[in-house]
Amino acid sequence: MTRGDRQSEWEQGIEWLNLSHQQICQIKNLDLFLNLRKLNLMDNSISRIQGLEECKLLEELSLEKNKITVIENIGHLKYLKKLDLGQNRITRIQNINTLESLTQLSLEDNLIQKLSGFDDMQTLMELYLGNNQIDDIKEIIHLKELQRLIILDISGNNLIKEDNYRIYCIFHLRRLRVLDGLSIENPECVEAKETFAGRMT
């Protein structure tokens, strides 16, 4: 066995890779990490999501605190369960509806204004959208497609200043159990139904 073969075998055996706080500007040289399950690239200077083509078994990917503007090049990650894109410069939710195993998505501290882009996502259970630029409370309607969503954090957005914001969310997202870090209580569900049942939305 040559030195190159030994190195290749070593790389293929790695399942967890922590590359946080390394001043990385570009994701590259991961082609041999074929069995990678967890990849942490938090707190770098990455501006584009790329170089993950061979990391098809990834289950957790953290790109928190980078310089990413567009969600891209992740549609092939069929086993991805947890994706953290908090503290970036993302303006739009896109290219995630093919992530058929995703259960947790973090997009806090970005520049998102709209909540469209979740079509056909049947596995998502936790969604974190705190401190974005979502102003219109009717954007919540887009989340009705998320049939398994039980935890939502949308605090720090202007829409929470709307009257009846909390019970509006509770009424439209019937499976929700926790909103902005607080458990949803039965009296709130009753109030939501009494307030919004029969109204045109």
Buried (B, 14 or more C-beta within 10 A) or exposed (E): EEEEEEEBEEBEEBEEBEBBEEEBEEBEEBEBBBBBBBBBBBBBEBBBBEBBEEBBBBBBBBBBBBBBBBBEBBBBBEBBBBBBBBBBEBBBBEBBBEBBEBBBBBBBBBEBBBBEBBEEBEBBBBBBBBBBBBEBBEBBBBBBBBEEBBBBBBBBBEBBEBEBBBBBBBBBBEEBEEBBEEEBEEEBBEBBBEBBEEEEE
